[in-house]
Amino acid sequence: MRTRFSFAWAALALVLCVRATWAQPTPATPAQNKGIDPELLAKVNAGDAEAQHELGDMYYFGQGVQRDYAQAAIWYRKAAEQGDHDSQYRIGVLYHFGWGVPRDDAQAFVWIKKSAEQDDANAERLLSVCYAKGLGVPKDDAHEIFWLRRAAEDGDANSQYIIGWVFEDGLQGYRQDYAEAYFWLNLAASGPAAPKYRKEAVKRRDKVASHLTQAELSRVQERVRDWHEEHPAQAQ
């Protein structure tokens, strides 16, 4: 029987957002924009997607205004409909958890996929979860691993950890490959992964290293250095 790892991968989806520990706010109206920087509002009302996303963030995180997911959804949607991948991801998350909008896996999938197709690593990671758990789309192992790999390649450290695990143990139809496992685990260990997974990445990386010769280890470490040079934003 093929070994599965989706139980752990699904848990990683929770790293994408901070779960709400408060009561869901009453849906607000655009009148609550009173008091927000007039210059920002002018851009918002002119249809500027970047400004609409910024206003969505203010309501999503409660920055300068009372946290209000319903209002965040309004402005994220406007920006998302103009193709803003960050807003597409955020509105997908709101539908995924049912924050400010009715929970709707199908709608979540639609928006998350739009964002993932623009190489948003967070969206790629959550899209992998959708395929793993059958959220808004039939379960599909091949698509699960495809989007997981895309997220890892686009610099998502949590995804790099899981891909390293896949190569270490030969999961999901991938052959066991210690050099490839070391590469991805090393990236995860040196990147901004969630603390739990970063710690596990270090343990797995060091374990995998014992299966490699010094020459093999040197080659992989050179690959890691090259990757960080090409992706300076992910280097720590």
C-alpha positions as CSV (number, residue, x, y, z in Angstrom):
1,M,0.0,0.0,0.0
2,R,1.4,3.4,-0.9
3,T,2.4,5.5,2.0
4,R,0.4,8.7,2.4
5,F,1.5,12.0,4.0
6,S,-1.5,14.2,3.4
7,F,-2.4,14.2,7.1
8,A,0.8,16.2,7.8
9,W,0.5,18.2,4.7
10,A,-3.1,19.3,5.5
11,A,-1.8,20.5,8.8
12,L,0.6,22.8,7.0
13,A,-2.3,24.6,5.4
14,L,-3.0,26.1,8.8
15,V,0.3,28.0,8.6
16,L,-1.2,30.1,5.8
17,C,-3.4,32.1,8.1
18,V,-3.9,32.9,11.8
19,R,-7.0,31.2,13.0
20,A,-9.7,33.5,14.4
21,T,-10.1,33.3,18.2
22,W,-12.9,35.9,18.3
23,A,-16.5,36.0,17.3
24,Q,-17.2,36.7,13.6
25,P,-17.9,40.4,13.1
26,T,-21.2,41.7,11.8
27,P,-20.9,42.4,8.0
28,A,-20.1,46.1,7.5
29,T,-20.9,48.5,4.8
30,P,-18.5,50.7,2.8
31,A,-19.6,53.6,5.1
32,Q,-17.1,52.1,7.6
33,N,-14.3,53.4,5.5
34,K,-14.7,56.7,7.3
35,G,-11.4,57.8,8.8
36,I,-9.2,55.9,6.3
37,D,-6.6,57.9,4.5
38,P,-8.5,59.9,1.8
39,E,-5.7,59.5,-0.7
40,L,-6.0,55.7,-0.4
41,L,-9.8,55.8,-0.6
42,A,-9.5,58.0,-3.8
43,K,-7.4,55.3,-5.4
44,V,-9.7,52.6,-4.2
45,N,-12.8,54.3,-5.6
46,A,-10.9,54.9,-8.9
47,G,-10.5,51.1,-9.2
48,D,-6.8,50.8,-8.3
49,A,-6.3,47.1,-7.6
50,E,-3.2,47.7,-5.4
51,A,-5.1,50.2,-3.3
52,Q,-8.1,47.8,-3.0
53,H,-5.8,45.1,-1.8
54,E,-4.2,47.4,0.7
55,L,-7.7,48.3,2.1
56,G,-8.6,44.6,2.2
57,D,-5.4,44.0,4.2
58,M,-6.4,46.7,6.7
59,Y,-9.7,45.0,7.4
60,Y,-8.2,41.5,7.2
61,F,-5.5,42.2,9.8
62,G,-7.2,45.0,11.7
63,Q,-4.6,47.6,10.8
64,G,-6.0,51.1,11.6
65,V,-9.5,49.8,11.5
66,Q,-11.6,47.2,13.4
67,R,-10.8,43.8,12.0
68,D,-13.7,42.9,9.6
69,Y,-13.5,39.9,7.3
70,A,-16.7,40.9,5.4
71,Q,-15.2,44.2,4.5
72,A,-11.9,42.6,3.6
73,A,-13.8,40.2,1.3
74,I,-15.4,43.2,-0.5
75,W,-12.1,44.8,-1.4
76,Y,-10.1,41.7,-2.0
77,R,-12.8,40.6,-4.5
78,K,-12.6,43.9,-6.4
79,A,-8.8,43.6,-6.7
80,A,-9.0,39.8,-7.4
81,E,-11.4,40.4,-10.3
82,Q,-8.7,42.6,-11.8
83,G,-6.2,39.8,-11.6
84,D,-4.3,40.7,-8.4
85,H,-2.9,37.3,-7.3
86,D,-2.5,38.3,-3.7
87,S,-6.2,39.3,-3.5
88,Q,-7.2,36.1,-5.3
89,Y,-5.3,34.1,-2.7
90,R,-6.9,36.1,0.2
91,I,-10.4,35.8,-1.0
92,G,-9.8,32.1,-1.5
93,V,-8.6,31.8,2.1
94,L,-11.8,33.6,3.3
95,Y,-14.0,31.1,1.4
96,H,-11.8,28.2,2.6
97,F,-12.4,29.1,6.3
98,G,-15.8,30.8,5.9
99,W,-14.5,34.2,7.3
100,G,-16.7,37.1,6.3
101,V,-18.3,35.0,3.5
102,P,-20.1,31.7,3.6
103,R,-17.7,28.8,3.6
104,D,-17.5,27.5,0.1
105,D,-14.9,25.0,-1.0
106,A,-15.7,25.4,-4.7
107,Q,-15.3,29.2,-4.6
108,A,-12.1,28.8,-2.5
109,F,-10.7,26.5,-5.1
110,V,-11.5,28.8,-8.0
111,W,-9.7,31.8,-6.5
112,I,-6.8,29.9,-5.0
113,K,-6.2,28.2,-8.4
114,K,-6.2,31.6,-10.2
115,S,-3.6,32.9,-7.7
116,A,-1.5,29.7,-8.0
117,E,-1.5,30.0,-11.8
118,Q,0.3,33.3,-11.3
119,D,3.1,31.5,-9.3
120,D,1.9,32.6,-5.8
121,A,3.7,30.1,-3.6
122,N,1.1,30.4,-0.7
123,A,-1.7,29.7,-3.2
124,E,0.2,26.8,-4.7
125,R,0.6,25.3,-1.3
126,L,-3.1,25.6,-0.4
127,L,-4.1,24.4,-3.8
128,S,-2.1,21.2,-3.1
129,V,-4.1,20.8,0.1
130,C,-7.4,21.2,-1.9
131,Y,-6.4,18.3,-4.2
132,A,-5.1,16.3,-1.2
133,K,-8.4,16.7,0.8
134,G,-10.9,17.0,-2.1
135,L,-11.9,20.5,-1.2
136,G,-13.8,22.0,-4.1
137,V,-12.3,19.5,-6.5
138,P,-12.0,15.7,-6.6
139,K,-9.0,14.3,-4.7
140,D,-6.1,13.9,-7.1
141,D,-2.7,12.7,-5.9
142,A,-0.9,13.8,-9.1
143,H,-2.1,17.4,-8.8
144,E,-1.5,17.4,-5.1
145,I,2.2,16.7,-5.6
146,F,2.4,18.9,-8.7
147,W,1.3,22.0,-6.9
148,L,3.3,21.1,-3.8
149,R,6.4,20.9,-6.0
150,R,5.6,24.2,-7.6
151,A,5.3,25.9,-4.2
152,A,8.6,24.5,-3.2
153,E,10.3,25.7,-6.4
154,D,8.8,29.1,-5.9
155,G,10.4,29.3,-2.5
156,D,7.8,28.1,0.0
157,A,9.9,26.6,2.8
158,N,7.1,24.5,4.3
159,S,6.6,22.9,0.9
160,Q,10.3,22.3,0.5
161,Y,10.3,20.4,3.8
162,I,7.5,18.1,2.5
163,I,9.1,17.6,-0.8
164,G,12.4,16.7,1.0
165,W,10.4,14.1,3.0
166,V,8.9,12.7,-0.2
167,F,12.3,12.1,-1.7
168,E,13.7,10.8,1.6
169,D,11.1,8.1,2.0
170,G,10.2,7.6,-1.7
171,L,6.5,8.6,-1.3
172,Q,3.8,9.5,-3.8
173,G,5.4,7.5,-6.6
174,Y,8.7,9.3,-6.3
175,R,11.9,7.2,-6.1
176,Q,14.0,7.5,-3.0
177,D,16.7,10.0,-3.7
178,Y,18.9,11.1,-0.8
179,A,20.7,13.8,-2.7
180,E,17.4,15.4,-3.8
181,A,16.0,15.0,-0.3
182,Y,19.0,16.8,1.2
183,F,18.7,19.6,-1.3
184,W,15.0,20.4,-0.4
185,L,15.5,19.7,3.3
186,N,18.5,22.0,3.4
187,L,16.5,24.8,1.7
188,A,13.7,24.3,4.2
189,A,16.1,24.3,7.2
190,S,17.6,27.6,6.0
191,G,14.3,29.3,5.0
192,P,11.3,30.8,6.7
193,A,9.4,27.6,7.4
194,A,7.1,27.3,10.4
195,P,9.3,26.6,13.5
196,K,8.1,23.0,13.9
197,Y,8.8,22.1,10.3
198,R,12.1,23.9,10.2
199,K,13.3,21.9,13.2
200,E,12.1,18.7,11.6
201,A,13.8,19.7,8.3
202,V,17.1,20.0,10.2
203,K,16.8,16.6,11.7
204,R,15.8,14.9,8.4
205,R,18.5,16.8,6.5
206,D,21.2,15.6,8.9
207,K,19.9,12.1,8.8
208,V,19.9,12.1,5.0
209,A,23.4,13.5,4.9
210,S,24.7,10.2,6.4
211,H,23.6,8.4,3.2
212,L,25.7,10.6,1.0
213,T,29.4,10.6,0.2
214,Q,31.4,13.7,0.8
215,A,31.6,14.4,-2.9
216,E,27.8,14.0,-3.3
217,L,27.3,16.2,-0.3
218,S,29.5,18.9,-1.7
219,R,27.6,18.9,-5.0
220,V,24.3,19.3,-3.3
221,Q,25.5,22.0,-1.1
222,E,26.7,23.9,-4.2
223,R,23.2,23.5,-5.6
224,V,21.8,25.0,-2.4
225,R,24.2,28.0,-2.6
226,D,23.3,28.5,-6.3
227,W,19.6,28.4,-5.4
228,H,20.0,31.0,-2.7
229,E,21.9,33.3,-5.1
230,E,19.0,33.0,-7.6
231,H,16.4,33.5,-4.8
232,P,17.9,36.1,-2.5
233,A,14.5,36.9,-1.0
234,Q,14.3,33.4,0.5
235,A,17.8,33.4,1.9
236,Q,18.3,34.0,5.6
